Amino acid sequence: MKTHTVTSQIACAGNRRSHTRKTYKSVKGINWNIGAIGNNTYEGVLLIDLLKASGFSDGDITSLENKHLVATGLDTDFQGEPFSSSIPLSRALDPSNEVVLAWKMNGETIPKDHGYPLRLVVPGFIGIRNCKWVCKLEISDEEAPSCMQRRDYKWIEEQDWSKIDFSKYPSINGNKLNSVICQP
């Protein structure tokens, strides 16, 4: 298949969570400072090309626009369930978004810590949507069933967690503008 190269910044949605706690409110999750971010060049196959090579016609692909691409990794979450995350399939269907299933990072085989043997790279989306150690891709009518998709990575104002209906809140996908001004 044709190889595609994309340079992408990947950042955790919780990057600078420690600052959020100081200035806004208490939020759940690891107390990240400014380090949950990286910028690399990935090499792999565009998801749209993979779908076409799998037998999908242009007409089939158009009918999939309201579905989700669910990526499952070889790791498990904190509850022992297989890790999975999803993106709107429409994101992967537009080649200008450069969503790739990557096997190289910075010209070399992706290191194990960064997702070897395959990593889903979704430029412009939060880190959790860039699934590492991909073992399965599915097209689904619904988002991934994992807690990382259905309960975490949602901006929720309610502080009493017993009152929250998580299904009413959309999953966070895109990165928000985030900057730190430094002096050399």
FENTATA-V273385 format. One record per residue. N is the residue number from 1. RES is the residue in one letter. NEAR is the number of other C-alpha atoms within 8 Angstrom. D_CENTER is the distance of its C-alpha to the mean C-alpha in Angstrom with 2 decimals. Layout:
BEGIN
n: (N;N)
res: (RES;RES)
near: (NEAR;NEAR)
d_center: (D_CENTER;D_CENTER)
END
This chain:
BEGIN
n: (1;2;3;4;5;6;7;8;9;10;11;12;13;14;15;16;17;18;19;20;21;22;23;24;25;26;27;28;29;30;31;32;33;34;35;36;37;38;39;40;41;42;43;44;45;46;47;48;49;50;51;52;53;54;55;56;57;58;59;60;61;62;63;64;65;66;67;68;69;70;71;72;73;74;75;76;77;78;79;80;81;82;83;84;85;86;87;88;89;90;91;92;93;94;95;96;97;98;99;100;101;102;103;104;105;106;107;108;109;110;111;112;113;114;115;116;117;118;119;120;121;122;123;124;125;126;127;128;129;130;131;132;133;134;135;136;137;138;139;140;141;142;143;144;145;146;147;148;149;150;151;152;153;154;155;156;157;158;159;160;161;162;163;164;165;166;167;168;169;170;171;172;173;174;175;176;177;178;179;180;181;182;183;184)
res: (M;K;T;H;T;V;T;S;Q;I;A;C;A;G;N;R;R;S;H;T;R;K;T;Y;K;S;V;K;G;I;N;W;N;I;G;A;I;G;N;N;T;Y;E;G;V;L;L;I;D;L;L;K;A;S;G;F;S;D;G;D;I;T;S;L;E;N;K;H;L;V;A;T;G;L;D;T;D;F;Q;G;E;P;F;S;S;S;I;P;L;S;R;A;L;D;P;S;N;E;V;V;L;A;W;K;M;N;G;E;T;I;P;K;D;H;G;Y;P;L;R;L;V;V;P;G;F;I;G;I;R;N;C;K;W;V;C;K;L;E;I;S;D;E;E;A;P;S;C;M;Q;R;R;D;Y;K;W;I;E;E;Q;D;W;S;K;I;D;F;S;K;Y;P;S;I;N;G;N;K;L;N;S;V;I;C;Q;P)
near: (4;5;8;9;8;8;8;11;10;13;11;10;9;10;12;11;13;9;8;11;10;8;6;6;7;7;7;4;6;6;8;11;10;7;7;10;10;7;8;9;11;15;14;12;13;13;11;10;10;9;10;10;7;6;6;10;7;7;7;8;11;7;7;9;10;9;12;14;14;14;15;13;14;10;7;10;8;5;5;6;8;11;12;14;16;12;11;11;13;11;9;13;10;9;9;4;9;11;13;13;12;13;13;11;13;7;8;6;9;12;8;7;5;8;13;13;10;13;15;14;13;11;10;9;11;14;10;9;13;12;16;12;12;15;9;7;9;7;9;9;7;6;13;11;8;11;7;11;14;12;8;8;9;9;7;6;4;7;5;6;6;4;6;7;6;7;6;5;9;6;10;8;8;7;9;4;4;4;4;4;4;4;3;2)
d_center: (23.35;22.92;20.76;18.55;17.80;15.34;15.20;12.02;11.71;8.75;9.59;9.18;9.83;12.96;14.23;17.90;17.94;21.46;22.57;21.34;23.44;26.41;26.44;25.04;24.76;23.75;20.13;18.82;16.85;17.56;19.83;17.81;19.93;18.87;17.57;13.86;13.12;13.67;14.54;15.05;16.17;14.61;16.74;16.14;16.55;15.24;13.85;16.71;19.17;18.08;18.71;22.02;23.02;22.43;25.09;23.46;25.74;25.00;26.39;24.16;21.06;22.36;22.80;19.14;17.85;17.63;15.75;12.24;10.57;10.04;9.03;11.21;11.72;15.21;14.84;15.67;14.81;17.64;19.48;19.65;17.54;15.35;11.72;9.67;6.61;6.91;6.95;10.51;12.19;14.06;11.28;11.64;15.37;16.14;16.80;16.95;13.16;13.27;10.30;11.55;11.94;13.27;16.17;17.38;16.48;19.21;21.59;21.56;20.07;16.75;18.00;17.47;15.85;13.12;12.46;15.81;16.67;13.55;9.99;7.56;7.25;6.08;8.66;9.03;5.70;5.33;4.99;4.20;0.99;3.36;5.77;9.18;12.56;11.79;15.02;14.54;13.05;14.56;15.31;15.94;17.70;15.55;12.10;11.33;14.25;12.84;13.70;10.22;9.70;13.39;14.83;12.67;10.61;13.30;15.99;19.16;22.61;24.57;25.55;27.19;24.46;27.08;27.21;23.57;22.67;18.87;18.92;20.31;17.35;14.37;10.81;9.50;7.07;8.91;10.14;13.76;16.53;17.17;20.15;22.78;26.18;27.83;31.37;32.05)
END
